[in-house]
Amino acid sequence: MLKEFKEFALKGNVLDLAIGVIIGAAFGKIVSSLVSDIMMPLIGLLFPTKPDFTELVWNNVKYGNFIQTVIDFLIVAISIFIFVKLINGAKSKVVKEEEAVEETPEVDAKEELLKEIRDLLKK
């Protein structure tokens, strides 16, 4: 069982997933800071009061916090979507370049020898 777990944990997909989770958490903090420190104050310029939805309460139901979390999520989701789209575009360019390099046929040693014999016979 330990051997199976080791094989599972060391597969490329699991490592990629772990790296993705760590980067995603860090990216989430960046976007949360972007929302709370930059975007919400700019939105606040449009309204007479600070746009902090977390203070909205109705019969002890803190629906304002939920609204704020949804807004944060939407901004994070859009940011990650754009980031992944850019990365996939870069990957597709690299793959196309690799395919172009791979399309050049390799000349086998036997073929090269046969070509030399053919050229000699022509002379």
DSSP file (Angstrom, degrees, kcal/mol; ACC not computed):
  #  RESIDUE AA STRUCTURE BP1 BP2  ACC     N-H-->O    O-->H-N    N-H-->O    O-->H-N    TCO  KAPPA ALPHA  PHI   PSI    X-CA   Y-CA   Z-CA
    1    1 A M     >        0   0    0      0, 0.0     4,-2.3     0, 0.0     5,-0.2   0.000 360.0 360.0 360.0 -40.1    0.0    0.0    0.0
    2    2 A L  H  >  +     0   0    0      2,-0.2     4,-2.3     1,-0.2     5,-0.1   0.887 360.0  51.5 -64.4 -39.1    2.9    2.4    0.8
    3    3 A K  H  > S+     0   0    0      2,-0.2     4,-2.3     1,-0.2    -1,-0.2   0.913 109.8  49.1 -64.3 -43.1    4.5    1.6   -2.6
    4    4 A E  H  > S+     0   0    0      1,-0.2     4,-2.4     2,-0.2    -2,-0.2   0.900 111.2  49.9 -63.3 -40.5    1.2    2.3   -4.4
    5    5 A F  H  X S+     0   0    0     -4,-2.3     4,-3.1     2,-0.2     5,-0.2   0.911 109.4  51.6 -64.7 -40.7    0.9    5.6   -2.5
    6    6 A K  H  X S+     0   0    0     -4,-2.3     4,-1.7     2,-0.2    -2,-0.2   0.916 110.9  47.6 -62.0 -43.5    4.5    6.5   -3.4
    7    7 A E  H  < S+     0   0    0     -4,-2.3     4,-0.4     2,-0.2    -1,-0.2   0.906 114.7  47.1 -63.3 -41.3    3.8    5.8   -7.1
    8    8 A F  H >< S+     0   0    0     -4,-2.4     3,-1.0     1,-0.2     6,-0.3   0.928 112.9  47.9 -65.1 -46.0    0.6    7.8   -7.0
    9    9 A A  H 3< S+     0   0    0     -4,-3.1    -1,-0.2     1,-0.2    -2,-0.2   0.785 112.0  49.5 -69.0 -27.8    2.2   10.8   -5.2
   10   10 A L  T 3< S+     0   0    0     -4,-1.7    -1,-0.2    -5,-0.2    -2,-0.2   0.399  82.0 116.3 -96.3   4.1    5.1   11.0   -7.5
   11   11 A K  S <> S-     0   0    0     -3,-1.0     4,-1.9    -4,-0.4     3,-0.3  -0.398  76.1-118.1 -67.4 151.5    3.2   10.9  -10.7
   12   12 A G  H  > S+     0   0    0      1,-0.2     4,-2.7     2,-0.2     5,-0.2   0.864 111.0  56.0 -59.0 -39.4    3.5   14.0  -12.8
   13   13 A N  H  > S+     0   0    0      1,-0.2     4,-2.3     2,-0.2    -1,-0.2   0.886 107.1  48.6 -64.9 -38.5   -0.2   14.9  -12.6
   14   14 A V  H  > S+     0   0    0     -6,-0.3     4,-2.4    -3,-0.3    -1,-0.2   0.913 112.9  47.5 -68.5 -41.6   -0.2   14.9   -8.8
   15   15 A L  H  X S+     0   0    0     -4,-1.9     4,-2.5     2,-0.2    -2,-0.2   0.909 112.0  50.3 -65.4 -41.1    2.8   17.1   -8.7
   16   16 A D  H  X S+     0   0    0     -4,-2.7     4,-2.5     1,-0.2    -2,-0.2   0.907 110.9  50.0 -61.9 -40.9    1.3   19.4  -11.2
   17   17 A L  H  X S+     0   0    0     -4,-2.3     4,-2.4     2,-0.2    -2,-0.2   0.913 110.2  49.6 -64.2 -43.0   -1.9   19.6   -9.2
   18   18 A A  H  X S+     0   0    0     -4,-2.4     4,-2.2     2,-0.2    -2,-0.2   0.919 112.3  47.3 -63.2 -43.2    0.0   20.3   -6.0
   19   19 A I  H  X S+     0   0    0     -4,-2.5     4,-2.8     1,-0.2     5,-0.3   0.907 111.2  52.6 -63.7 -40.7    2.0   23.1   -7.7
   20   20 A G  H  X S+     0   0    0     -4,-2.5     4,-2.7     1,-0.2    -2,-0.2   0.888 108.6  49.7 -61.8 -40.3   -1.3   24.4   -9.2
   21   21 A V  H  X S+     0   0    0     -4,-2.4     4,-2.3     2,-0.2    -1,-0.2   0.919 113.0  46.5 -65.4 -43.4   -3.0   24.5   -5.7
   22   22 A I  H  X S+     0   0    0     -4,-2.2     4,-2.1     2,-0.2    -2,-0.2   0.937 116.3  43.8 -65.0 -46.6    0.0   26.4   -4.2
   23   23 A I  H  X S+     0   0    0     -4,-2.8     4,-3.0     1,-0.2     5,-0.2   0.898 112.6  54.0 -65.6 -39.1    0.2   28.9   -7.0
   24   24 A G  H  X S+     0   0    0     -4,-2.7     4,-2.5    -5,-0.3    -2,-0.2   0.893 107.7  49.8 -61.6 -40.6   -3.6   29.2   -7.0
   25   25 A A  H  X S+     0   0    0     -4,-2.3     4,-1.7     2,-0.2    -1,-0.2   0.925 113.9  44.9 -64.5 -43.6   -3.6   30.1   -3.3
   26   26 A A  H  X S+     0   0    0     -4,-2.1     4,-1.8     1,-0.2    -2,-0.2   0.911 113.9  49.3 -66.1 -41.3   -0.9   32.7   -3.8
   27   27 A F  H  X S+     0   0    0     -4,-3.0     4,-2.6     1,-0.2     5,-0.2   0.876 107.2  56.5 -65.1 -37.1   -2.6   34.1   -6.9
   28   28 A G  H  X S+     0   0    0     -4,-2.5     4,-2.6     1,-0.2    -1,-0.2   0.885 105.9  50.4 -61.0 -39.0   -5.9   34.2   -4.9
   29   29 A K  H  X S+     0   0    0     -4,-1.7     4,-2.2     2,-0.2    -1,-0.2   0.894 110.0  50.5 -65.8 -39.1   -4.2   36.4   -2.3
   30   30 A I  H  X S+     0   0    0     -4,-1.8     4,-2.3     2,-0.2    -2,-0.2   0.937 113.4  44.6 -63.6 -45.7   -2.9   38.7   -5.0
   31   31 A V  H  X S+     0   0    0     -4,-2.6     4,-2.6     2,-0.2    -2,-0.2   0.882 110.9  53.9 -68.9 -36.8   -6.4   39.0   -6.5
   32   32 A S  H  X S+     0   0    0     -4,-2.6     4,-2.9     2,-0.2     5,-0.3   0.909 110.6  47.1 -62.0 -40.5   -8.0   39.5   -3.1
   33   33 A S  H  X>S+     0   0    0     -4,-2.2     4,-2.8     2,-0.2     5,-0.6   0.896 110.1  53.3 -66.0 -39.7   -5.6   42.3   -2.4
   34   34 A L  I  X>S+     0   0    0     -4,-2.3     5,-2.8     3,-0.2     4,-1.4   0.918 113.5  43.5 -59.1 -43.8   -6.3   43.8   -5.8
   35   35 A V  I  <>S+     0   0    0     -4,-2.6     5,-2.9     3,-0.2    -2,-0.2   0.963 122.3  35.3 -67.1 -52.7  -10.1   43.7   -5.1
   36   36 A S  I  <5S+     0   0    0     -4,-2.9    -2,-0.2    -5,-0.2    -3,-0.2   0.851 127.3  34.4 -75.3 -34.1   -9.9   45.1   -1.5
   37   37 A D  I  <5S+     0   0    0     -4,-2.8    -3,-0.2    -5,-0.3    -1,-0.2   0.746 133.9  13.1 -95.5 -25.0   -7.0   47.5   -1.8
   38   38 A I  I  X<S+     0   0    0     -4,-1.4     4,-1.5    -5,-0.6    -3,-0.2   0.776 125.0  41.1-117.6 -54.4   -7.4   48.9   -5.4
   39   39 A M  I  ><S+     0   0    0     -5,-2.8     4,-2.6     1,-0.2     5,-0.2   0.928 112.8  50.1 -71.0 -45.2  -10.7   48.0   -7.1
   40   40 A M  H  ><S+     0   0    0     -5,-2.9     4,-2.2    -6,-0.3    -1,-0.2   0.901 110.6  49.9 -65.0 -40.3  -13.1   48.6   -4.2
   41   41 A P  H  > S+     0   0    0      0, 0.0     4,-0.8     0, 0.0    -1,-0.2   0.894 111.7  49.8 -62.8 -35.8  -11.7   52.0   -3.3
   42   42 A L  H >< S+     0   0    0     -4,-1.5     3,-0.7     1,-0.2     4,-0.4   0.904 111.5  47.5 -66.7 -40.1  -12.0   53.0   -7.0
   43   43 A I  H >X S+     0   0    0     -4,-2.6     3,-1.5     1,-0.2     4,-0.7   0.855 104.2  63.5 -65.2 -33.4  -15.6   51.8   -7.0
   44   44 A G  H 3< S+     0   0    0     -4,-2.2     3,-0.5     1,-0.3    -1,-0.2   0.759  90.0  66.2 -62.5 -25.0  -16.0   53.8   -3.8
   45   45 A L  T << S+     0   0    0     -4,-0.8    -1,-0.3    -3,-0.7    -2,-0.2   0.777  99.3  52.7 -66.1 -24.5  -15.3   56.9   -5.8
   46   46 A L  T <4 S+     0   0    0     -3,-1.5    -1,-0.2    -4,-0.4    -2,-0.2   0.704 109.4  54.2 -82.3 -20.6  -18.6   56.3   -7.6
   47   47 A F  S  < S-     0   0    0     -4,-0.7     0, 0.0    -3,-0.5     0, 0.0  -0.822  81.5-127.1-115.8 153.4  -20.6   56.0   -4.4
   48   48 A P  S    S+     0   0    0      0, 0.0     2,-0.3     0, 0.0    -1,-0.1   0.752  94.2  44.4 -71.3 -21.7  -20.9   58.4   -1.5
   49   49 A T  S    S-     0   0    0      1,-0.0    -2,-0.2    -3,-0.0    -3,-0.1  -0.758 103.8 -81.4-118.4 166.6  -20.0   55.7    1.0
   50   50 A K        -     0   0    0     -2,-0.3     2,-2.2     1,-0.1    -1,-0.0  -0.467  42.2-126.2 -65.5 130.9  -17.4   53.0    1.2
   51   51 A P        +     0   0    0      0, 0.0     2,-0.7     0, 0.0    -1,-0.1  -0.436  56.2 143.5 -82.0  70.4  -18.5   50.0   -0.9
   52   52 A D    >   -     0   0    0     -2,-2.2     3,-0.9     1,-0.1     4,-0.1  -0.897  25.3-178.8-110.7 103.1  -18.1   47.4    1.8
   53   53 A F  G >   +     0   0    0     -2,-0.7     3,-1.8     1,-0.2    14,-0.2   0.613  66.1  85.4 -77.0 -11.8  -20.9   44.8    1.4
   54   54 A T  G 3  S+     0   0    0      1,-0.3    11,-0.5    10,-0.2    -1,-0.2   0.721  82.6  60.7 -65.8 -19.8  -19.7   42.8    4.4
   55   55 A E  G <  S+     0   0    0     -3,-0.9     2,-0.4     9,-0.2    -1,-0.3   0.542  76.0 111.8 -84.5  -6.5  -21.7   45.1    6.8
   56   56 A L    <   +     0   0    0     -3,-1.8     8,-1.9     6,-0.1     9,-0.5  -0.550  43.2 168.5 -73.4 124.6  -25.0   44.3    5.2
   57   57 A V        -     0   0    0     -2,-0.4     2,-0.4     5,-0.2     5,-0.2  -0.995  21.4-173.8-139.1 141.5  -27.2   42.3    7.7
   58   58 A W  B >  S-A   61   0A   0      3,-2.0     3,-1.5    -2,-0.3     5,-0.1  -0.932  80.8 -23.2-137.0 113.0  -30.8   41.3    7.7
   59   59 A N  T 3  S-     0   0    0     -2,-0.4     3,-0.1     1,-0.3    -1,-0.0   0.911 126.7 -51.0  50.7  49.9  -32.2   39.5   10.8
   60   60 A N  T 3  S+     0   0    0      1,-0.2     2,-0.7     0, 0.0    -1,-0.3   0.586 110.0 127.8  64.5  13.5  -28.6   38.3   11.7
   61   61 A V  B <   -A   58   0A   0     -3,-1.5    -3,-2.0     1,-0.0     2,-1.9  -0.897  52.9-150.5 -98.9 114.7  -28.2   36.9    8.2
   62   62 A K     >  +     0   0    0     -2,-0.7     4,-1.1    -5,-0.2     3,-0.4  -0.490  36.3 153.4 -86.9  70.5  -24.9   38.4    6.9
   63   63 A Y  H  >  +     0   0    0     -2,-1.9     4,-2.2     1,-0.2    -1,-0.2   0.745  65.2  66.8 -72.2 -22.0  -25.8   38.4    3.3
   64   64 A G  H  > S+     0   0    0     -8,-1.9     4,-2.4    -3,-0.3    -1,-0.2   0.885  97.8  52.0 -65.4 -38.5  -23.4   41.3    2.6
   65   65 A N  H  > S+     0   0    0    -11,-0.5     4,-2.3    -9,-0.5    -1,-0.2   0.890 109.2  51.2 -63.4 -39.0  -20.4   39.1    3.4
   66   66 A F  H  X S+     0   0    0     -4,-1.1     4,-2.4     2,-0.2    -2,-0.2   0.919 109.2  49.8 -63.7 -43.6  -21.8   36.5    0.9
   67   67 A I  H  X S+     0   0    0     -4,-2.2     4,-2.3     1,-0.2    -2,-0.2   0.919 111.2  49.3 -60.8 -43.9  -22.1   39.3   -1.8
   68   68 A Q  H  X S+     0   0    0     -4,-2.4     4,-2.4     1,-0.2    -1,-0.2   0.900 111.1  49.7 -62.9 -41.0  -18.5   40.4   -1.1
   69   69 A T  H  X S+     0   0    0     -4,-2.3     4,-2.7     2,-0.2    -1,-0.2   0.890 109.9  50.9 -65.8 -39.5  -17.2   36.8   -1.4
   70   70 A V  H  X S+     0   0    0     -4,-2.4     4,-2.7     2,-0.2    -2,-0.2   0.915 110.3  49.3 -64.3 -42.6  -19.1   36.3   -4.6
   71   71 A I  H  X S+     0   0    0     -4,-2.3     4,-2.1     2,-0.2    -2,-0.2   0.929 112.0  48.6 -61.8 -44.8  -17.6   39.4   -6.1
   72   72 A D  H  X S+     0   0    0     -4,-2.4     4,-2.5     1,-0.2    -2,-0.2   0.930 111.7  50.1 -58.6 -45.8  -14.1   38.3   -5.0
   73   73 A F  H  X S+     0   0    0     -4,-2.7     4,-3.2     1,-0.2     5,-0.2   0.920 108.8  51.2 -61.1 -44.5  -14.7   34.9   -6.5
   74   74 A L  H  X S+     0   0    0     -4,-2.7     4,-2.4     1,-0.2    -1,-0.2   0.902 111.6  47.0 -61.5 -41.0  -15.8   36.3   -9.8
   75   75 A I  H  X S+     0   0    0     -4,-2.1     4,-2.3     2,-0.2    -1,-0.2   0.912 114.1  47.7 -67.7 -41.0  -12.8   38.6  -10.1
   76   76 A V  H  X S+     0   0    0     -4,-2.5     4,-2.7     2,-0.2     5,-0.2   0.926 112.5  49.7 -63.5 -44.3  -10.5   35.6   -9.2
   77   77 A A  H  X S+     0   0    0     -4,-3.2     4,-2.5     1,-0.2    -2,-0.2   0.915 112.1  46.7 -63.1 -43.5  -12.2   33.4  -11.7
   78   78 A I  H  X S+     0   0    0     -4,-2.4     4,-2.3    -5,-0.2    -1,-0.2   0.912 113.2  49.9 -64.3 -41.6  -11.9   35.9  -14.5
   79   79 A S  H  X S+     0   0    0     -4,-2.3     4,-2.4     2,-0.2    -2,-0.2   0.923 112.6  45.9 -63.3 -44.5   -8.3   36.5  -13.6
   80   80 A I  H  X S+     0   0    0     -4,-2.7     4,-3.0     2,-0.2     5,-0.3   0.895 110.6  54.4 -66.3 -39.5   -7.4   32.8  -13.6
   81   81 A F  H  X S+     0   0    0     -4,-2.5     4,-2.4    -5,-0.2    -2,-0.2   0.937 111.1  44.6 -58.2 -47.3   -9.3   32.4  -16.9
   82   82 A I  H  X S+     0   0    0     -4,-2.3     4,-2.2     2,-0.2    -2,-0.2   0.908 113.9  50.5 -64.0 -42.2   -7.3   35.1  -18.6
   83   83 A F  H  X S+     0   0    0     -4,-2.4     4,-2.3     2,-0.2    -2,-0.2   0.927 112.4  45.8 -61.9 -46.5   -4.1   33.7  -17.1
   84   84 A V  H  X S+     0   0    0     -4,-3.0     4,-2.9     1,-0.2     5,-0.2   0.885 110.8  54.0 -65.3 -38.8   -4.8   30.1  -18.3
   85   85 A K  H  X S+     0   0    0     -4,-2.4     4,-2.0    -5,-0.3    -1,-0.2   0.912 110.1  47.0 -61.9 -42.5   -5.8   31.4  -21.7
   86   86 A L  H  X S+     0   0    0     -4,-2.2     4,-2.1     2,-0.2    -2,-0.2   0.917 113.2  48.3 -64.6 -43.2   -2.5   33.2  -22.0
   87   87 A I  H  X S+     0   0    0     -4,-2.3     4,-2.6     1,-0.2    -2,-0.2   0.919 111.0  50.3 -64.1 -44.1   -0.5   30.2  -20.9
   88   88 A N  H  X S+     0   0    0     -4,-2.9     4,-2.5     1,-0.2    -1,-0.2   0.879 109.3  52.3 -63.6 -36.6   -2.4   27.9  -23.3
   89   89 A G  H  X S+     0   0    0     -4,-2.0     4,-1.6    -5,-0.2    -1,-0.2   0.912 111.0  46.7 -63.0 -42.4   -1.7   30.3  -26.1
   90   90 A A  H  X S+     0   0    0     -4,-2.1     4,-1.8     1,-0.2    -2,-0.2   0.897 112.2  50.7 -66.1 -39.9    2.0   30.2  -25.3
   91   91 A K  H  X S+     0   0    0     -4,-2.6     4,-2.7     1,-0.2    -2,-0.2   0.904 107.1  53.3 -64.5 -40.8    2.0   26.4  -25.0
   92   92 A S  H  X S+     0   0    0     -4,-2.5     4,-2.3     1,-0.2    -1,-0.2   0.867 107.6  51.5 -65.1 -34.6    0.3   26.1  -28.4
   93   93 A K  H  X S+     0   0    0     -4,-1.6     4,-2.0     2,-0.2    -1,-0.2   0.911 111.4  47.4 -65.1 -41.4    3.0   28.2  -30.0
   94   94 A V  H  X S+     0   0    0     -4,-1.8     4,-2.4     2,-0.2    -2,-0.2   0.905 111.7  50.2 -66.0 -41.4    5.7   26.0  -28.5
   95   95 A V  H  X S+     0   0    0     -4,-2.7     4,-2.6     1,-0.2    -2,-0.2   0.909 109.8  50.6 -64.2 -41.7    4.0   22.8  -29.6
   96   96 A K  H  X S+     0   0    0     -4,-2.3     4,-2.1     1,-0.2    -1,-0.2   0.899 111.0  49.0 -62.7 -39.8    3.6   24.2  -33.2
   97   97 A E  H  X S+     0   0    0     -4,-2.0     4,-1.9     2,-0.2    -2,-0.2   0.901 111.5  49.1 -65.7 -40.3    7.4   25.0  -33.2
   98   98 A E  H  X S+     0   0    0     -4,-2.4     4,-2.4     1,-0.2    -2,-0.2   0.897 110.4  50.8 -65.7 -39.7    8.2   21.5  -31.9
   99   99 A E  H  X S+     0   0    0     -4,-2.6     4,-1.5     1,-0.2    -1,-0.2   0.890 108.4  52.5 -64.6 -38.3    6.0   19.9  -34.5
  100  100 A A  H  X S+     0   0    0     -4,-2.1     4,-0.5     1,-0.2    -1,-0.2   0.892 111.3  46.7 -63.8 -38.9    7.7   22.0  -37.2
  101  101 A V  H >< S+     0   0    0     -4,-1.9     3,-0.8     1,-0.2    -2,-0.2   0.888 112.2  50.5 -69.0 -38.7   11.1   20.8  -36.0
  102  102 A E  H 3< S+     0   0    0     -4,-2.4    -1,-0.2     1,-0.2    -2,-0.2   0.745  96.8  70.2 -72.0 -22.9    9.9   17.1  -35.8
  103  103 A E  H 3< S+     0   0    0     -4,-1.5    -1,-0.2    -5,-0.2    -2,-0.2   0.741  72.7  96.7 -70.1 -22.2    8.6   17.2  -39.4
  104  104 A T  S << S-     0   0    0     -3,-0.8     2,-0.1    -4,-0.5    -3,-0.0  -0.563  83.5-124.5 -68.6 119.0   12.0   17.3  -40.9
  105  105 A P        -     0   0    0      0, 0.0     2,-0.4     0, 0.0    -2,-0.1  -0.383  15.5-126.4 -71.2 140.1   12.7   13.7  -41.7
  106  106 A E        -     0   0    0     -4,-0.1     2,-0.6    -2,-0.1    -4,-0.0  -0.672  22.1-126.8 -82.7 137.0   15.8   12.1  -40.3
  107  107 A V        -     0   0    0     -2,-0.4     2,-0.1     4,-0.0    -1,-0.0  -0.749  21.3-134.2 -89.0 123.2   18.0   10.5  -42.9
  108  108 A D     >  -     0   0    0     -2,-0.6     4,-2.3     1,-0.1     5,-0.2  -0.414  17.0-120.2 -72.7 150.7   18.8    6.9  -42.0
  109  109 A A  H  > S+     0   0    0      1,-0.2     4,-2.1     2,-0.2     5,-0.1   0.871 115.0  52.1 -60.9 -37.3   22.5    5.8  -42.4
  110  110 A K  H  > S+     0   0    0      2,-0.2     4,-2.5     1,-0.2    -1,-0.2   0.907 108.9  49.7 -66.3 -41.3   21.4    3.2  -45.0
  111  111 A E  H  > S+     0   0    0      2,-0.2     4,-2.4     1,-0.2    -2,-0.2   0.911 109.9  51.1 -63.3 -41.3   19.6    5.8  -47.0
  112  112 A E  H  X S+     0   0    0     -4,-2.3     4,-2.1     1,-0.2    -1,-0.2   0.908 110.8  48.8 -61.9 -42.3   22.6    8.1  -46.9
  113  113 A L  H  X S+     0   0    0     -4,-2.1     4,-2.2     1,-0.2    -2,-0.2   0.911 110.8  50.1 -64.4 -42.8   24.8    5.3  -48.1
  114  114 A L  H  X S+     0   0    0     -4,-2.5     4,-2.5     1,-0.2    -2,-0.2   0.875 109.0  52.4 -64.1 -37.1   22.4    4.4  -50.9
  115  115 A K  H  X S+     0   0    0     -4,-2.4     4,-2.5     2,-0.2    -1,-0.2   0.901 109.2  49.5 -65.6 -40.1   22.3    8.0  -52.0
  116  116 A E  H  X S+     0   0    0     -4,-2.1     4,-2.3     2,-0.2    -2,-0.2   0.905 111.4  48.8 -64.8 -40.5   26.1    8.1  -52.2
  117  117 A I  H  X S+     0   0    0     -4,-2.2     4,-2.5     2,-0.2    -2,-0.2   0.924 111.3  50.4 -64.6 -42.9   26.1    4.9  -54.3
  118  118 A R  H  X S+     0   0    0     -4,-2.5     4,-1.9     1,-0.2    -2,-0.2   0.919 110.8  48.9 -59.3 -44.9   23.5    6.4  -56.6
  119  119 A D  H  X S+     0   0    0     -4,-2.5     4,-1.3     1,-0.2    -1,-0.2   0.891 111.2  49.9 -64.4 -38.6   25.5    9.6  -57.0
  120  120 A L  H  < S+     0   0    0     -4,-2.3    -1,-0.2     1,-0.2    -2,-0.2   0.896 109.3  51.4 -65.8 -39.3   28.6    7.6  -57.8
  121  121 A L  H  < S+     0   0    0     -4,-2.5    -1,-0.2     1,-0.2    -2,-0.2   0.845 105.6  56.1 -66.5 -32.9   26.8    5.5  -60.4
  122  122 A K  H  <        0   0    0     -4,-1.9    -1,-0.2     1,-0.3    -2,-0.2   0.859 360.0 360.0 -65.6 -34.5   25.6    8.6  -62.0
  123  123 A K     <        0   0    0     -4,-1.3    -1,-0.3    -5,-0.1    -2,-0.2   0.487 360.0 360.0 -71.2 360.0   29.2    9.8  -62.4
